[in-house]
């Protein structure tokens, strides 16, 4: 029998517990300064989410309108902003209005994730006054450049709102974090996409589809992938 095999057969001594003084010191250190805390309720966080989204949306709207005043009557533009604000709040209520495990059916939430972007694209299409061909769109430098600029701004502002919502709802959904992440990306993406749509002077269809609408879809997909990491406990 080799020396290694002999050592394998030896019984290892049981680990010695820490001394009473050391245990008391550890307990005192861990328990010092502890205060009971209660996480915010679901309804509170939904209201905070709506308020936060509204503040970001209003700020972007004011900044954009200072540079590009609305091309329609201000009252009509504000009515449109209010309508989309209600839709955005409805997305948050459907997605987060009840605790995990008791939320609306997955079919309902998938319906919101699928239908709202389609409605937004329909809105963009109805608002367009002209449509460039693909050749015209890519040949005219100003068309492509302005679309890229709008896309970057819409993605940046939408991502900012989405990150804020993810931080507010972090580690809150053990059951369907990917689906809830897609709803979160949709809610945040609407903030950037709608604010940009209300302030951008361009009414060309390709510009609206790519610069305004595509970013919304991008954030929904990004939210789907981020949900597992950010929203699962």
MITI-128101 format. One record per residue (C-alpha): x, y, z; residue in one letter. Coordinates in pm, 1 decimal. Last residue first. Layout:
BEGIN
r px X | py Y | pz Z | residuo A .
...
***
This chain:
BEGIN
r px -3399.5 | py 3656.9 | pz -802.0 | residuo X .
r px -3493.6 | py 3689.8 | pz -1173.6 | residuo X .
r px -3544.0 | py 4048.9 | pz -1289.1 | residuo X .
r px -3196.8 | py 4160.7 | pz -1393.5 | residuo X .
r px -3030.5 | py 3854.5 | pz -1547.8 | residuo X .
r px -3331.6 | py 3676.7 | pz -1693.4 | residuo X .
r px -3493.5 | py 4004.1 | pz -1797.5 | residuo X .
r px -3192.1 | py 4127.4 | pz -1993.1 | residuo X .
r px -3258.9 | py 3900.5 | pz -2292.9 | residuo X .
r px -3626.9 | py 3995.9 | pz -2321.1 | residuo X .
r px -3544.9 | py 4359.9 | pz -2248.3 | residuo X .
r px -3303.5 | py 4365.0 | pz -2542.6 | residuo X .
r px -3579.5 | py 4229.3 | pz -2768.4 | residuo X .
r px -3824.1 | py 4496.9 | pz -2649.5 | residuo X .
r px -3548.2 | py 4759.5 | pz -2677.3 | residuo X .
r px -3481.3 | py 4669.7 | pz -3040.8 | residuo X .
r px -3852.9 | py 4676.7 | pz -3126.6 | residuo X .
r px -3875.8 | py 5032.2 | pz -2993.0 | residuo X .
r px -3558.9 | py 5129.8 | pz -3178.1 | residuo X .
r px -3713.2 | py 5011.1 | pz -3504.6 | residuo X .
r px -4006.1 | py 5250.0 | pz -3469.6 | residuo X .
r px -3839.8 | py 5591.6 | pz -3456.6 | residuo X .
r px -3539.8 | py 5600.0 | pz -3688.6 | residuo X .
r px -3627.2 | py 5299.4 | pz -3903.9 | residuo X .
r px -4002.8 | py 5332.6 | pz -3946.4 | residuo X .
r px -4014.2 | py 5712.0 | pz -3916.3 | residuo X .
r px -3725.3 | py 5772.5 | pz -4157.1 | residuo X .
r px -3866.7 | py 5525.3 | pz -4406.4 | residuo X .
r px -4205.3 | py 5700.4 | pz -4388.4 | residuo X .
r px -4092.2 | py 6062.1 | pz -4434.3 | residuo X .
r px -4262.0 | py 6294.8 | pz -4187.2 | residuo X .
r px -3949.6 | py 6463.6 | pz -4048.9 | residuo X .
r px -3996.4 | py 6741.3 | pz -3791.8 | residuo X .
r px -3898.7 | py 6524.1 | pz -3491.8 | residuo X .
r px -4049.1 | py 6643.2 | pz -3161.7 | residuo X .
r px -4352.1 | py 6419.7 | pz -3106.9 | residuo X .
r px -4180.6 | py 6117.6 | pz -3264.0 | residuo X .
r px -3880.1 | py 6167.8 | pz -3037.9 | residuo X .
r px -4096.9 | py 6173.5 | pz -2725.8 | residuo X .
r px -4288.1 | py 5870.4 | pz -2853.9 | residuo X .
r px -3976.4 | py 5662.1 | pz -2923.9 | residuo X .
r px -3789.8 | py 5754.9 | pz -2605.9 | residuo X .
r px -4070.6 | py 5691.1 | pz -2357.8 | residuo X .
r px -4209.2 | py 5400.4 | pz -2562.1 | residuo X .
r px -3874.9 | py 5221.3 | pz -2530.6 | residuo X .
r px -3900.1 | py 5223.5 | pz -2152.8 | residuo X .
r px -4241.1 | py 5056.9 | pz -2152.2 | residuo X .
r px -4143.0 | py 4811.6 | pz -2428.4 | residuo X .
r px -3815.8 | py 4722.6 | pz -2258.6 | residuo X .
r px -4005.5 | py 4659.6 | pz -1934.7 | residuo X .
r px -4262.1 | py 4443.5 | pz -2115.8 | residuo X .
r px -3976.1 | py 4243.2 | pz -2270.2 | residuo X .
r px -3818.4 | py 4208.7 | pz -1925.4 | residuo X .
r px -4149.7 | py 4082.6 | pz -1787.4 | residuo X .
r px -4146.2 | py 3815.3 | pz -2057.9 | residuo X .
r px -3787.8 | py 3722.8 | pz -1975.7 | residuo X .
r px -3845.2 | py 3725.5 | pz -1598.5 | residuo X .
r px -4140.1 | py 3484.9 | pz -1607.4 | residuo X .
r px -4161.1 | py 3308.9 | pz -1268.2 | residuo X .
r px -3894.0 | py 3449.6 | pz -1034.8 | residuo X .
r px -3995.1 | py 3812.8 | pz -1090.2 | residuo X .
r px -3876.1 | py 4087.9 | pz -853.3 | residuo X .
r px -3496.9 | py 4075.3 | pz -868.9 | residuo X .
r px -3476.9 | py 4434.7 | pz -999.8 | residuo X .
r px -3809.9 | py 4614.6 | pz -1043.5 | residuo X .
r px -3684.3 | py 4971.1 | pz -983.1 | residuo X .
r px -3347.2 | py 4902.3 | pz -1145.8 | residuo X .
r px -3518.1 | py 4754.9 | pz -1453.6 | residuo X .
r px -3743.3 | py 5060.9 | pz -1472.6 | residuo X .
r px -3446.2 | py 5300.0 | pz -1461.0 | residuo X .
r px -3262.7 | py 5088.4 | pz -1718.5 | residuo X .
r px -3565.8 | py 5103.8 | pz -1948.8 | residuo X .
r px -3595.1 | py 5484.2 | pz -1919.2 | residuo X .
r px -3227.9 | py 5531.0 | pz -2010.2 | residuo X .
r px -3255.5 | py 5271.9 | pz -2288.9 | residuo X .
r px -3548.0 | py 5464.5 | pz -2437.8 | residuo X .
r px -3350.4 | py 5788.9 | pz -2425.5 | residuo X .
r px -3045.9 | py 5633.3 | pz -2592.0 | residuo X .
r px -3243.4 | py 5431.3 | pz -2847.9 | residuo X .
r px -3449.6 | py 5733.4 | pz -2951.5 | residuo X .
r px -3138.5 | py 5949.7 | pz -2974.3 | residuo X .
r px -2946.8 | py 5692.0 | pz -3177.6 | residuo X .
r px -3240.1 | py 5629.0 | pz -3410.7 | residuo X .
r px -3299.8 | py 5999.1 | pz -3462.8 | residuo X .
r px -2934.9 | py 6055.2 | pz -3556.8 | residuo X .
r px -2934.5 | py 5750.0 | pz -3785.7 | residuo X .
r px -3249.7 | py 5872.0 | pz -3959.7 | residuo X .
r px -3104.6 | py 6221.4 | pz -4000.7 | residuo X .
r px -2795.0 | py 6076.4 | pz -4167.0 | residuo X .
r px -2987.6 | py 5849.2 | pz -4401.1 | residuo X .
r px -3215.8 | py 6124.8 | pz -4526.2 | residuo X .
r px -2939.3 | py 6386.1 | pz -4546.1 | residuo X .
r px -2713.2 | py 6163.5 | pz -4754.4 | residuo X .
r px -2967.9 | py 6111.6 | pz -5035.6 | residuo X .
r px -2853.8 | py 5787.6 | pz -5197.7 | residuo X .
r px -2977.7 | py 5553.4 | pz -4924.9 | residuo X .
r px -3332.7 | py 5687.8 | pz -4912.5 | residuo X .
r px -3359.3 | py 5748.8 | pz -5284.5 | residuo X .
r px -3256.8 | py 5393.1 | pz -5367.0 | residuo X .
r px -3485.7 | py 5247.7 | pz -5101.3 | residuo X .
r px -3774.5 | py 5448.5 | pz -5243.1 | residuo X .
r px -3887.5 | py 5750.2 | pz -5046.5 | residuo X .
r px -4232.8 | py 5759.2 | pz -4891.9 | residuo X .
r px -4425.8 | py 6080.3 | pz -4831.7 | residuo X .
r px -4669.1 | py 6230.7 | pz -4579.7 | residuo X .
r px -4607.3 | py 5990.3 | pz -4294.1 | residuo X .
r px -4840.9 | py 6024.4 | pz -3993.0 | residuo X .
r px -5050.1 | py 5721.6 | pz -4090.1 | residuo X .
r px -4739.6 | py 5507.1 | pz -4118.7 | residuo X .
r px -4602.7 | py 5622.0 | pz -3783.7 | residuo X .
r px -4934.7 | py 5548.7 | pz -3614.5 | residuo X .
r px -4946.5 | py 5202.5 | pz -3773.2 | residuo X .
r px -4591.8 | py 5145.4 | pz -3649.6 | residuo X .
r px -4704.5 | py 5241.7 | pz -3298.0 | residuo X .
r px -5006.1 | py 5011.4 | pz -3319.5 | residuo X .
r px -4778.8 | py 4725.0 | pz -3425.9 | residuo X .
r px -4541.6 | py 4806.2 | pz -3137.4 | residuo X .
r px -4840.5 | py 4795.5 | pz -2896.1 | residuo X .
r px -4980.7 | py 4467.4 | pz -3032.3 | residuo X .
r px -4690.9 | py 4225.6 | pz -2977.4 | residuo X .
r px -4572.8 | py 4313.7 | pz -2625.7 | residuo X .
r px -4931.6 | py 4378.5 | pz -2514.6 | residuo X .
r px -5048.1 | py 4044.9 | pz -2655.1 | residuo X .
r px -4755.6 | py 3870.6 | pz -2487.6 | residuo X .
r px -4878.1 | py 4022.2 | pz -2162.0 | residuo X .
r px -5232.0 | py 3897.9 | pz -2219.7 | residuo X .
r px -5115.8 | py 3551.7 | pz -2329.4 | residuo X .
r px -4890.2 | py 3530.6 | pz -2026.1 | residuo X .
r px -5195.6 | py 3567.4 | pz -1809.2 | residuo X .
r px -5223.0 | py 3869.1 | pz -1583.4 | residuo X .
r px -5010.1 | py 3879.6 | pz -1273.4 | residuo X .
r px -5069.8 | py 3656.6 | pz -972.0 | residuo X .
r px -4742.1 | py 3464.9 | pz -970.7 | residuo X .
r px -4541.6 | py 3783.2 | pz -948.1 | residuo X .
r px -4738.8 | py 4054.9 | pz -763.9 | residuo X .
r px -5000.9 | py 4253.6 | pz -959.8 | residuo X .
r px -4980.9 | py 4575.3 | pz -1160.4 | residuo X .
r px -4641.6 | py 4493.7 | pz -1313.1 | residuo X .
r px -4688.7 | py 4415.1 | pz -1681.9 | residuo X .
r px -5052.9 | py 4513.1 | pz -1722.8 | residuo X .
r px -5005.5 | py 4830.2 | pz -1517.0 | residuo X .
r px -4680.7 | py 4921.8 | pz -1692.2 | residuo X .
r px -4831.6 | py 4871.9 | pz -2038.0 | residuo X .
r px -5134.5 | py 5077.8 | pz -1932.2 | residuo X .
r px -4903.3 | py 5363.2 | pz -1828.7 | residuo X .
r px -4748.1 | py 5359.0 | pz -2176.8 | residuo X .
r px -5091.7 | py 5361.0 | pz -2340.9 | residuo X .
r px -5200.9 | py 5652.0 | pz -2119.7 | residuo X .
r px -4883.9 | py 5841.1 | pz -2211.3 | residuo X .
r px -4955.3 | py 5769.1 | pz -2576.8 | residuo X .
r px -5289.9 | py 5944.3 | pz -2541.0 | residuo X .
r px -5137.8 | py 6231.6 | pz -2343.1 | residuo X .
r px -4873.9 | py 6289.6 | pz -2611.8 | residuo X .
r px -5145.9 | py 6290.9 | pz -2878.7 | residuo X .
r px -5347.2 | py 6542.5 | pz -2677.2 | residuo X .
r px -5034.7 | py 6754.1 | pz -2631.3 | residuo X .
r px -4978.4 | py 6757.6 | pz -3008.3 | residuo X .
r px -5342.0 | py 6848.8 | pz -3070.0 | residuo X .
r px -5320.1 | py 7136.3 | pz -2822.6 | residuo X .
r px -4987.4 | py 7255.3 | pz -2965.4 | residuo X .
r px -5135.7 | py 7277.3 | pz -3313.0 | residuo X .
r px -4936.5 | py 7068.6 | pz -3560.1 | residuo X .
r px -4571.4 | py 7099.3 | pz -3669.9 | residuo X .
r px -4464.0 | py 7095.9 | pz -3304.1 | residuo X .
r px -4176.2 | py 7336.2 | pz -3225.3 | residuo X .
r px -3833.8 | py 7188.0 | pz -3309.4 | residuo X .
r px -3549.0 | py 7292.2 | pz -3080.7 | residuo X .
r px -3752.4 | py 7399.2 | pz -2777.7 | residuo X .
r px -3999.7 | py 7126.3 | pz -2866.6 | residuo X .
r px -3731.4 | py 6860.4 | pz -2827.3 | residuo X .
r px -3616.5 | py 6974.2 | pz -2483.7 | residuo X .
r px -3976.2 | py 7008.4 | pz -2361.0 | residuo X .
r px -4069.8 | py 6664.3 | pz -2493.1 | residuo X .
r px -3758.7 | py 6503.0 | pz -2348.5 | residuo X .
r px -3840.1 | py 6644.2 | pz -2005.0 | residuo X .
r px -4204.8 | py 6539.5 | pz -2031.3 | residuo X .
r px -4109.6 | py 6182.4 | pz -2124.6 | residuo X .
r px -3853.8 | py 6154.9 | pz -1844.6 | residuo X .
r px -4104.2 | py 6290.8 | pz -1590.9 | residuo X .
r px -4381.8 | py 6066.8 | pz -1720.8 | residuo X .
r px -4162.4 | py 5756.0 | pz -1709.2 | residuo X .
r px -4066.3 | py 5833.5 | pz -1349.3 | residuo X .
r px -4427.4 | py 5899.3 | pz -1250.8 | residuo X .
r px -4548.9 | py 5577.7 | pz -1415.3 | residuo X .
r px -4270.0 | py 5372.9 | pz -1254.8 | residuo X .
r px -4329.0 | py 5537.6 | pz -915.3 | residuo X .
r px -4699.2 | py 5452.0 | pz -940.6 | residuo X .
r px -4614.7 | py 5092.2 | pz -1031.7 | residuo X .
r px -4364.7 | py 5078.2 | pz -745.5 | residuo X .
r px -4626.2 | py 5192.4 | pz -498.4 | residuo X .
r px -4880.4 | py 4942.8 | pz -628.9 | residuo X .
r px -4630.1 | py 4657.5 | pz -598.9 | residuo X .
r px -4551.4 | py 4748.3 | pz -240.7 | residuo X .
r px -4220.4 | py 4900.7 | pz -140.6 | residuo X .
r px -3995.2 | py 4663.9 | pz 48.5 | residuo X .
r px -4025.6 | py 4656.4 | pz 427.4 | residuo X .
r px -3728.2 | py 4724.6 | pz 646.7 | residuo X .
r px -3636.6 | py 4633.4 | pz 1002.0 | residuo X .
r px -3312.1 | py 4797.8 | pz 1110.5 | residuo X .
r px -2976.2 | py 4631.5 | pz 1173.1 | residuo X .
r px -2709.4 | py 4865.4 | pz 1308.1 | residuo X .
r px -2508.3 | py 4595.8 | pz 1486.1 | residuo X .
r px -2629.4 | py 4242.1 | pz 1422.4 | residuo X .
r px -2337.2 | py 4115.4 | pz 1215.4 | residuo X .
r px -2066.8 | py 4261.1 | pz 1440.8 | residuo X .
r px -2237.7 | py 4146.6 | pz 1759.6 | residuo X .
r px -2281.2 | py 3793.7 | pz 1622.5 | residuo X .
r px -1916.7 | py 3775.6 | pz 1511.8 | residuo X .
r px -1792.0 | py 3894.0 | pz 1853.9 | residuo X .
r px -2014.9 | py 3646.2 | pz 2035.8 | residuo X .
r px -1886.0 | py 3361.3 | pz 1819.4 | residuo X .
r px -1525.2 | py 3469.8 | pz 1883.8 | residuo X .
r px -1580.7 | py 3479.9 | pz 2260.1 | residuo X .
r px -1752.4 | py 3141.7 | pz 2260.7 | residuo X .
r px -1460.5 | py 2988.3 | pz 2075.6 | residuo X .
r px -1498.3 | py 2881.2 | pz 1717.5 | residuo X .
r px -1594.7 | py 2520.3 | pz 1656.4 | residuo X .
r px -1313.3 | py 2268.0 | pz 1603.6 | residuo X .
r px -1335.7 | py 2072.2 | pz 1284.1 | residuo X .
r px -1375.7 | py 1696.9 | pz 1335.5 | residuo X .
r px -1048.5 | py 1508.4 | pz 1300.0 | residuo X .
r px -989.2 | py 1331.7 | pz 970.3 | residuo X .
r px -994.5 | py 955.2 | pz 971.9 | residuo X .
r px -701.1 | py 791.0 | pz 794.0 | residuo X .
r px -784.6 | py 570.7 | pz 496.0 | residuo X .
r px -679.8 | py 827.3 | pz 235.3 | residuo X .
r px -345.4 | py 873.3 | pz 410.6 | residuo X .
r px -266.1 | py 504.3 | pz 370.3 | residuo X .
r px -354.9 | py 523.7 | pz 0.1 | residuo X .
r px -110.5 | py 813.2 | pz -52.3 | residuo X .
r px 169.1 | py 629.3 | pz 134.8 | residuo X .
r px 139.6 | py 336.2 | pz -98.6 | residuo X .
r px 0.0 | py 0.0 | pz 0.0 | residuo X .
***
